[in-house]
Amino acid sequence: MILTKSGKTGRKSQILTDIMLDADSALSLKLSKIETEEKIYSFNYPVLFQIYQEGSGTIIENELLDIYAAGKTVAEAKNDLFNQLEHSYLRLNELKDYQLSPRLLATKQYFNFIVKSIDHK
């Protein structure tokens, strides 16, 4: 929650008054590119991922891309995320559209919409 408060000068300012840290809250991660060991995938638009703490580990997910990555730390989960994104993108594009379910076809189309370029390192 953000409050607006008048200071001595009469100017309005905003202060953070509450941070939600309950079961319904999540952090987010916005990526404009991913880097794997061999490639850099640049996106046309930033892609938003949700980050959840699950026990002592971290889960990163994007339901639209059908990606769920996990790790003991955020860095491990991000590494898993990058590998899963690459695998899913390559695998979906290997298959013909008629071989995919409607959901996976939509995921493939979204992948092809957001991926601007793939550069080798």
N, C-alpha and C positions, 0 to 999 in steps of 0.2 A: 504494500500500500504506500502511496506517495501523498504527503500532505503539502499544501501550499501555505506558506507562512510569511507574514510581513516582518521585515527586519527593522532596525532603527532608521534606516534610510527610506522606508516606505516601499522598497522594491520587494517584489515577490520572489521567493526561492522555493525549491523543492527539496525535501529531505526524505530519505528512505526510513519508513517507520516499522516495517514488518517484512520478514522474509519467510516464505512458505516452505516449510521442511516437513511435509507430511507424506503419507503414502500416495496421495494423488498428484504430488508435484514431481517435476522432472527437469533436469538440465537439458539444454539443447546444444547441438553442434552444427554449425553451418559451414559447409565445405564448397569451395569453388574449384578444387582439384584434388586428386589423390595421387600418391606416389607409391608404386610398388618397387620391387628390386630392379626391374628392367624398364618400366614405363611410367610416364606421367599422363594421366587422364585429366584433361581440362574440361570444365563444364561451361555450357552457355549461360546457365543461371546457377546461383548457389543452391545446394541441396541441404535440406534440414533433416537432422537426425535427433532422436531423443536418447538421452543417457539416463539410465536407472542404476541405482545401487541395489544389488541382489545379494544379500548375505554379505560376505567379505569380497565379492567380486563386482564387476561392472558389466552392464548390458548396454549395447548401442543398437538402435533399431530404426528402420524406416519401413513402415508397412506397405507403402506404395511400391517400393522396390523389392519387397519380400526379403529383406536383409535383417538378420539378427546376429550380431557379433558379441563375443564374450571374452573376458580376460580378468585376471586377478587385479590388474590396475587399468586405469583409463588408457595408458599408452599401449598395453597389450590388447585391449579391446579395439583401439583404433587400428592397430596393425592387422588384427583379424578382420575388421571391417574393410580395410583396403583390399586384402586378399579375396574376401568374399565378393566385393564389388567387381573386381577384375574377373573372377571366375564366372559369376553370373552373367556379366556383360558378354564375355566370350562364348559361353555355353549357349545362351539364348540366341546369339547371332549365328551360331553354327546350324541351328535348327530352322527348318522352313516354317512359315506361319501356320500352315495347316497341321503341323505336328504339335502345336501348343494349345493348351486350354485357353479359353477366353481371358482368364486372369493373367496367365503367363504371357500371352500375346500383348496385353495392355502393358505389362511390365517391360517387355522387349521394346515396344514403341516408345515408352517413357525414357528408357535408357538411351535409345537412339536420338531422342529429342534433346536430352540434356548433355550428352557427350559431344563437345565441340571438336576436340582433337586428341589424338594419342601420339605422344612423342616418345621415342626410345632414348634412354639415358646414354 
